[in-house]
Amino acid sequence: INQDAWLSLADLSAAQQIKYTIHKEGNGVYVFILNGNVSIDDQSLQTCDALGIWETGSINIKADSAAQLLLIEVPMKIQGV
C-alpha cells in the first residue's frame, strides 16, 4: 500500500470497551467483525458485518460478546484529485 494506512486487530472480551482514535486527519476506518457481536457508536454489528466510518476523530467500540475485529484506516480521498 503506497499510502498512510494502519491495520489493527482487536481481540475483545465480553463487555470490554475501547476507543479507536483516527491517526491522520482525512482518514476513515473500515471495521470488519471477524467473530462475535459489538456495538460501534450505538450501531450493533455481528460476525461478518462491516462498517465504514469517516469524518470523525474517534470511534467507541463495545464488545457485546467476545469478539475479534479488523480495523483498516486509510485516506478517504485520492491524493491529487
Buried (B, 14 or more C-beta within 10 A) or exposed (E): EEEEEBEBEBEBEEEBEBEBEBEEEEBBBBBBBEBBBBBBEEEEBEBEBEBEBBEEEEBEBBBBBBBBBBBBBBBEEEEEE
